[in-house]
């Protein structure tokens, strides 16, 4: 799972910095869990110092938080869905 071709919706392409998209894919790849849920959730919050990222999945329960210094932080909720043949990153509003 999540080793399939990766796709971005237009909403992600137009509103999320490319470095952040790459980081989110990487956070999925390095998850220290035996099984990854088909749905990964990222909550992105702009802070005084940069980007705060909260990464979660429901089954099995998982949560990881990270702060990244930057000047182009965004506020957004992003889903990454893996259907077995490809993985798609989309804004929650596009779901």
VOLUM-816536 format. One record per atom (N, C-alpha, C): residue in one letter; x, y negated, z negated. Coordinates in pm, whole numbers, plus 50000, padded with zeros to 5 digits. Each point is the difference from the previous one (the first is absolute). Layout:
N
AXYZ ...
! end
This chain:
95
X500835011850000 X499174988250000 X500884987550000 X499594989850070 X500704987450013 X501325001250077 X500245011550064 X501155001350089 X499564998750145 X498734996750018 X499424998550133 X500344986250057 X499654997850129 X500204986650056 X499284989549916 X500604988249988 X499464989549915 X499444988750086 X498824995149959 X499324989450073 X499624988749906 X499924987850056 X499574988249926 X498794994150071 X499044995249923 X498884993050061 X500434985750035 X499194993250076 X500324986150038 X500044991049878 X499145002849902 X499994992049879 X501325000749926 X500555011949989 X501305001749933 X501094993250084 X499985002350130 X501024994050086 X500014984849992 X498834993949985 X499934985450003 X500144993449864 X499825007549890 X500004993249870 X501015005149898 X500665011250029 X500985005649906 X501394999050061 X500974994049928 X501374998950055 X500565013950034 X500765000750108 X500525012950047 X500875007049896 X500814992449924 X500845006249897 X499145006849894 X498834994349972 X499125005649899 X499315012750051 X499635000150127 X499425012050061 X501005011649990 X501254997350034 X501045010449994 X500185004849857 X499994990849904 X500135003849860 X498845008849954 X498774996950040 X498845008049960 X500105014350054 X500405001550126 X500215013450056 X501065007449919 X501074992949965 X501095006049923 X499515004549862 X499184991949935 X499495003749868 X499185012850005 X499295002350110 X499275012650015 X500995011550017 X501014997950082 X500985010750027 X500735004649874 X500314990849909 X500815003649884 X499185003349876 X498695001450012 X499175003149884 X500475012949933 X500234999849867 X500465011949929 X498835008749953 X499185004550095 X498865008649967 X500055012350090 X499415010949951 X499985012250081 X499054998750118 X498914992949979 X499024998450108 X499574985550011 X499914995250123 X499544986550026 X498555000450044 X499204991349941 X498604998750038 X499924994550142 X498935003150071 X499844994850136 X499834985050003 X499634994149882 X499784985749991 X500984993749901 X500814990750049 X500914992349916 X499474985849995 X500074993849881 X499474986649982 X501124990849950 X500124988550065 X500964989949959 X499254987149969 X500244994749881 X499474986949964 X501194990450000 X499924989950084 X501094990450016 X499584986949937 X500854994849911 X499714987449933 X501184990650013 X499714987850040 X501004989550009 X500274995049858 X501274999249963 X500374994949867 X500944988150016 X500374993949889 X500934988750004 X501335004050061 X500415012349978 X501315004650047 X499955007650133 X498825003750043 X499945007650124 X498815009250007 X500275012550038 X498955009850027 X499915010349888 X498795001949945 X499765010949904 X499205010650074 X500465012449993 X499385011250070 X499565010349896 X498745004150008 X499515011149920 X499575010950098 X500625011649991 X499745011350090 X499315010849920 X498825004650046 X499275010549929 X499455010350097 X499695011749941 X499215010250068 X499145006649893 X498885006250043 X499085006049903 X500395014049958 X500295008850099 X500275013949967 X501305004950063 X500965004649924 X500054998649855 X500244985449963 X499594995949879 X500164986049962 X501454995250011 X500164988150056 X501334994450020 X499884984849998 X500964993449935 X500074985450005 X501464995949987 X500374990350084 X501354994449998 X499884985150025 X500764992049925 X499984985550019 X501404995050029 X500064989750084 X501294994850044 X499864985050025 X501024992449960 X500074985850031 X501164997650096 X499734992550107 X501014997250102 X500124984950017 X501184994449975 X500184985750024 X499884997050150 X499194990050035 X499854996250140 X499284986650007 X499984994350119 X499314987250020 X498745001550084 X499715012050049 X498845002150087 X499035010349944 X499794999749868 X499095009549934 X498564997750044 X499195010449986 X498594999450040 X499125006249891 X498744996450003 X498985006549918 X499185008650093 X499965013149973 X499255009050088 X499835013549932 X499025007450048 X499835014149961 X500125008050128 X500895009849997 X500305007950119 X499745014849972 X499385006650097 X499835014449995 X500935006250104 X500555011749967 X500715008250097 X499305013649997 X499445003750115 X499225012350010 X500705009750093 X500175012449952 X500605010550083 X498915010250030 X499715002250128 X498945009450037 X500565013550046 X501295002149979 X500615012750039 X500724999350133 X499624990450086 X500684998650129 X500724986750013 X499544989849925 X500684987150001 X499654992449873 X500834990149967 X499814991649882 X499724985850048 X498994993849940 X499614986550040 X500024990849879 X500664988450015 X500034989849897 X499004989250041 X499064996949909 X499004990050030 X499664991649878 X499544988050026 X499534991549892 X498695005949948 X499754998849870 X498765005449942 X498794994150070 X500084987450041 X498884993450069 X499715006450137 X500965007350056 X499815006450131 X499415013949988 X499845004949880 X499545013849978 X498545001550032 
! end
